[in-house]
Amino acid sequence: MVASEENSWLGFSKDFWILNAVVFSFFFSFNLIIPQLPEFITSLGGEDYKGLIIGAFALSALVSRPFSGKLIDHVGRKPIMLFGIGVSIVVSFGYPLVHGVTSFLALRFLHGICAGFTPTATTAMVSDIVPIHKRGEAMGVVGMAGNLGMSMGPALGSEVGVTYGNQTMFIVGGFMAFLALIPTIKLTETVKNVQSFSWSMLKLKQAEIIEPRVLTQGVIMTLSVVTFGALLTLIPDYCKQFGVVKNGYYFTVVTVTSLFIRVLSGKLSDKFGREIVLLVGIAFLVSANIMLISAQSVTMLFASAAIFGISTGINSPTLFAWTIDNGNQKFIGRGISTLFIFLEIGIIIGAVVPAKIYDNHADQIHNAFLFTLSCSVLALVVIIRAFLKQKKRVESF
């Protein structure tokens, strides 16, 4: 199902732009609370569990991906989006009710389910409604919508949390999740001959969990998002070392710089190939990690955010477009869920391992980022090999 020229704007259908509104509101809702969560769990007596703030969220998203990947190919994209949004609403309004570390982490685990369902379904729907030759560009546009939510969310979250308290911040997050319901209801289902949900659909065969055709993309995804997982966990404390209280602005810089490059990188990958564009993006990721380690001032700290944002703006749409290109076209949801599984693995590693290295000791934070640097260098090696393999394949024709 692709937009007709007469019913499109900038080459994309009305449903495509409605989908962007869903993505914006959804990502806004759960990213809004991130900057204040380290402080919140510390107030509950859980300072030593900061790595689990993101880790618990990512773990449940990881576990739910194979199920969402199968369900969106059978039940449809729209019901899975609505389910994920519904979970996000309930959990967001539940945060103000928790008074202990265990209950907080349980909610974080439940919150991750929404991330395992809604983004997988929206990405699959994008592949349904855009022309193949504009796939990379479309992923860039949708990524821009998500990044707008991710940038505005933390900034507003810091402002609301610091000024009005964390309880108010959680309520605002729930309200934004609720707003994602409105455009979702207006979307047209893109799966033909949808099936009614049955519990037997939750029984997964081994072949339904991982799409082997996209393993290279998955490995690169894991290695490249380790840095992101570490930033989500450690940036609040790292910013304090530089006297920056409202750390949400670090992620605002990341997202704003990502916005400027996403659509362009998508177009370039459509024209010149995924591998060469991704190689450039990973090179920026390596540079961002080096800047994080060597930062001696607020200027250098935020410069690392800008470079990291550029790398994210290149890597994300390119990896998703490349995955859809190479995956089984009859089971697009499976390929996308596979990439998301590798994404969650990377975020979990990035949230837990660097936090363990850091261990709340300021002098260890550079060692934590040395770990993320090593992962980004490995990602560079993998994409260089993929690029050379693709180049050799082209030259043989």
C-alpha positions in Angstrom: 0.0 0.0 0.0 1.8 3.1 -1.3 0.6 6.7 -1.5 -0.8 7.8 -4.9 0.7 10.9 -6.3 -2.5 12.8 -6.2 -3.1 12.1 -2.5 0.4 12.8 -1.3 2.5 15.6 0.1 6.2 15.6 -0.6 5.7 12.1 -2.1 4.2 10.7 1.1 0.6 9.8 2.0 -1.7 11.4 4.6 -1.4 8.3 6.7 2.4 8.6 6.6 2.2 12.1 8.2 -0.4 10.9 10.7 2.0 8.2 11.7 4.7 10.8 12.3 2.3 12.5 14.8 2.0 9.2 16.6 5.7 8.7 16.7 6.3 12.2 18.0 3.8 12.0 20.9 4.9 8.5 21.8 8.6 9.2 22.0 7.9 12.5 23.8 6.0 10.7 26.5 8.6 8.2 27.7 11.7 10.3 27.1 10.3 13.2 29.1 10.9 11.4 32.4 14.4 10.1 31.7 16.6 13.0 32.9 15.0 12.9 36.4 14.9 9.1 36.9 18.4 8.8 38.4 17.4 11.4 41.0 14.1 9.7 41.6 15.5 6.3 42.2 18.1 7.8 44.5 15.3 9.4 46.5 13.8 5.9 46.9 17.2 4.6 48.2 18.2 2.9 45.0 21.4 4.8 44.0 23.2 1.6 43.3 20.5 0.5 40.8 20.8 3.4 38.3 21.9 1.1 35.5 18.6 -0.8 35.8 16.6 2.4 35.1 17.3 1.8 31.4 18.3 -1.8 31.7 14.9 -3.0 33.0 13.1 -0.9 30.4 15.3 -2.3 27.6 15.0 -5.9 28.9 11.2 -6.0 28.7 11.3 -4.3 25.3 13.8 -7.0 24.2 11.6 -9.8 25.4 8.5 -8.5 23.8 10.0 -7.8 20.4 9.6 -11.3 18.9 6.0 -11.4 20.0 5.3 -8.0 18.5 7.1 -8.9 15.3 4.9 -11.9 14.8 1.6 -10.2 15.9 2.0 -7.2 13.6 2.3 -9.5 10.6 -0.9 -11.4 11.6 -3.1 -9.2 13.8 -2.1 -6.0 12.0 0.0 -2.9 12.7 -2.7 -0.7 14.2 -3.8 -2.9 17.1 -0.2 -3.5 18.3 0.4 0.3 18.2 -2.7 0.9 20.3 -1.7 -1.8 22.8 1.8 -0.3 23.3 0.3 3.2 23.7 -2.2 1.9 26.2 0.5 0.3 28.3 2.5 3.6 28.2 -0.5 5.6 29.5 -1.2 3.2 32.4 2.5 3.0 33.5 3.1 6.8 33.2 0.3 7.5 35.6 1.5 4.7 37.9 4.9 6.2 38.6 3.6 8.7 41.2 2.2 5.9 43.2 5.4 3.9 43.8 7.3 4.3 47.0 10.1 1.7 46.7 12.9 0.6 44.4 11.3 -2.8 43.6 7.9 -1.3 42.6 9.7 1.4 40.6 11.8 -1.1 38.6 8.7 -3.3 38.1 7.1 -0.3 36.4 10.2 0.4 34.3 10.0 -3.2 33.1 6.3 -2.8 32.2 7.0 0.5 30.5 9.5 -1.2 28.3 6.7 -3.4 26.8 5.3 -0.4 25.1 8.6 0.3 23.4 8.7 -3.3 22.3 5.3 -3.0 20.5 4.5 0.5 19.2 7.8 1.4 17.5 8.0 -2.0 15.8 4.5 -1.6 14.5 5.0 2.0 13.3 8.2 1.1 11.5 6.5 -1.8 9.7 3.6 0.5 8.7 6.1 2.9 7.2 7.5 0.2 5.0 3.9 -0.5 3.9 2.9 3.0 2.8 6.0 4.5 1.2 7.6 3.9 -2.2 10.6 1.6 -2.2 12.8 4.2 -3.8 12.0 6.6 -0.9 12.4 4.1 1.9 15.6 5.6 3.4 14.2 9.1 3.2 10.9 7.9 4.9 12.9 6.4 7.7 14.7 9.7 8.1 11.5 11.6 8.3 9.9 9.3 10.8 13.2 9.3 12.8 12.9 13.1 12.7 9.5 13.0 14.3 10.8 10.6 16.9 13.8 12.7 17.6 11.7 15.8 18.0 9.8 14.0 20.7 13.0 12.7 22.2 14.6 16.2 22.3 11.5 18.2 23.5 10.7 15.5 26.1 13.9 15.5 28.2 14.1 19.3 28.0 10.5 19.7 29.3 11.0 16.9 31.7 14.0 18.6 33.3 12.1 21.9 33.5 8.9 20.4 35.0 10.8 18.0 37.3 13.1 20.7 38.8 10.4 23.4 39.0 7.2 21.5 39.9 8.5 18.1 41.1 8.8 14.6 39.7 5.1 13.7 40.4 3.9 16.5 38.1 6.5 15.4 35.5 5.1 11.8 35.5 1.6 13.1 34.9 2.7 15.2 32.0 4.3 12.1 30.5 1.1 10.2 30.8 -0.8 13.0 29.2 1.6 13.0 26.2 1.2 9.2 25.9 -2.6 9.7 25.8 -2.3 12.2 23.0 -0.6 9.5 20.8 -4.0 7.6 20.8 -5.8 10.3 18.8 -3.8 10.1 15.5 -3.4 6.3 15.9 -7.2 5.8 15.8 -7.3 7.7 12.4 -4.8 5.4 10.7 -5.8 2.9 8.1 -4.7 -0.7 8.7 -2.2 -1.8 6.1 -2.2 -5.6 6.6 -4.6 -7.4 4.3 -6.6 -10.4 5.7 -5.8 -9.6 9.3 -6.4 -12.4 11.8 -8.2 -12.2 15.2 -5.8 -12.5 18.1 -5.5 -15.9 19.7 -3.2 -17.0 22.6 -1.7 -19.6 20.3 0.0 -16.7 18.4 2.2 -16.2 21.4 3.8 -19.6 20.9 7.0 -18.8 18.9 9.0 -21.1 16.8 12.7 -20.5 16.6 12.5 -19.2 13.0 10.0 -16.6 14.2 12.3 -15.0 16.7 15.3 -13.9 14.6 15.5 -13.1 10.9 18.9 -14.5 9.8 19.0 -12.3 6.7 19.6 -9.2 8.8 22.2 -10.4 11.3 24.9 -8.0 10.0 22.6 -5.1 10.5 21.8 -6.4 14.0 25.4 -6.7 15.1 26.1 -3.1 13.9 23.0 -1.9 15.7 24.1 -3.5 19.0 27.6 -2.2 18.9 26.5 1.3 17.8 23.8 1.9 20.5 25.9 0.8 23.4 27.0 4.5 23.6 23.4 5.6 23.7 22.6 3.2 26.6 25.6 4.6 28.5 24.6 8.2 27.9 21.1 7.6 29.1 22.5 6.2 32.4 25.6 8.3 33.0 25.0 11.7 31.4 23.1 13.1 34.4 26.1 12.4 36.7 28.6 13.4 34.0 26.9 16.8 33.5 27.0 17.5 37.2 30.8 17.2 37.0 30.7 20.2 34.7 28.2 22.1 36.8 25.2 21.4 34.4 22.1 20.8 36.5 19.5 20.5 33.7 21.1 17.5 32.0 18.1 17.1 29.6 19.6 19.7 27.4 22.5 17.3 26.5 19.9 15.1 24.8 18.3 18.1 23.2 21.6 18.9 21.5 21.9 15.2 20.4 18.4 15.2 18.9 18.5 18.6 17.3 21.7 17.8 15.4 20.2 14.4 14.5 17.2 16.2 13.0 19.3 18.1 10.5 20.9 15.0 9.1 18.3 12.3 9.2 16.4 13.1 5.9 19.5 13.9 4.0 21.2 10.7 5.1 18.1 8.7 4.2 18.1 10.2 0.7 21.9 9.6 0.3 21.5 5.9 1.3 18.7 5.6 -1.3 21.0 6.9 -3.9 24.5 5.7 -3.0 23.8 2.6 -0.9 23.3 1.8 2.8 26.9 0.6 3.5 28.8 3.6 2.5 26.5 6.0 4.3 26.5 3.9 7.4 30.3 3.8 7.3 30.4 7.6 7.6 27.8 7.5 10.5 29.9 5.0 12.5 33.0 7.1 12.0 31.1 10.0 13.6 30.1 7.7 16.5 33.8 6.9 17.1 34.6 10.6 17.1 31.8 11.4 19.6 33.2 8.8 22.0 36.7 10.2 21.8 35.3 13.7 22.5 33.4 12.4 25.6 36.5 10.9 27.0 38.7 13.9 26.4 36.1 16.6 27.4 37.5 19.2 29.7 34.8 21.8 29.4 31.0 22.2 29.0 31.7 23.3 25.4 33.5 20.1 24.6 30.9 18.0 26.4 28.1 19.5 24.3 30.2 19.3 21.2 30.3 15.5 21.8 26.5 15.6 22.0 26.4 17.3 18.6 28.7 14.8 16.9 26.8 11.9 18.5 23.5 13.4 17.2 25.0 13.4 13.7 26.0 9.8 13.9 22.6 8.8 15.2 20.9 10.8 12.4 22.9 8.8 9.9 22.9 5.4 11.5 19.3 4.9 12.5 17.3 5.5 9.3 20.1 3.7 7.2 20.0 0.6 9.4 16.3 0.3 9.3 16.0 0.9 5.6 18.9 -1.7 5.0 17.1 -4.2 7.2 13.8 -3.9 5.3 15.7 -4.2 2.0 17.3 -7.5 3.1 14.6 -9.1 5.2 11.9 -11.5 4.1 9.3 -9.2 2.4 6.5 -11.5 3.5 7.3 -11.1 7.2 8.6 -7.5 7.4 7.6 -7.4 11.1 10.0 -10.2 11.9 13.0 -8.4 10.3 12.2 -5.2 12.0 11.7 -6.9 15.4 15.0 -8.6 14.9 16.8 -5.3 14.5 15.0 -3.9 17.5 16.1 -7.0 19.5 19.7 -6.2 18.7 19.0 -2.5 19.6 17.7 -3.5 23.0 20.7 -5.8 23.6 23.0 -2.9 22.8 21.1 -0.5 25.1 21.1 -3.0 28.0 24.9 -3.6 27.6 25.4 0.2 27.4 23.2 0.9 30.5 24.6 -1.9 32.7 28.3 -2.4 31.9 29.4 1.3 31.9 27.3 1.9 35.0 29.1 -1.0 36.7 32.5 0.4 35.6 31.5 3.9 36.8 30.1 2.6 40.2 29.3 6.1 41.3 33.0 7.1 41.4 33.6 10.3 39.4 37.2 9.3 38.4 35.9 6.1 36.7 33.5 7.7 34.3 36.2 8.0 31.6 36.8 4.3 31.8 33.1 3.7 31.3 33.3 5.7 28.1 36.4 3.8 27.0 34.2 0.7 26.9 31.6 2.5 24.7 34.5 3.6 22.4 35.7 0.1 22.0 32.2 -1.0 20.9 32.0 1.8 18.4 35.4 0.8 16.9 34.1 -2.8 16.5 31.1 -1.5 14.7 33.4 0.4 12.4 35.3 -2.8 11.6 32.0 -4.7 10.8 30.7 -2.0 8.5 34.0 -1.6 6.7 33.9 -5.4 6.0 30.3 -5.2 4.8 31.2 -2.2 2.6 34.1 -4.0 1.0 32.0 -7.1 0.5 29.3 -5.1 -1.2 31.8 -3.3 -3.4 33.4 -6.5 -4.5 30.0 -7.9 -5.3 29.2 -4.9 -7.5 32.5 -5.1 -9.3 32.0 -8.8 -10.1 28.9 -7.9 -12.2 
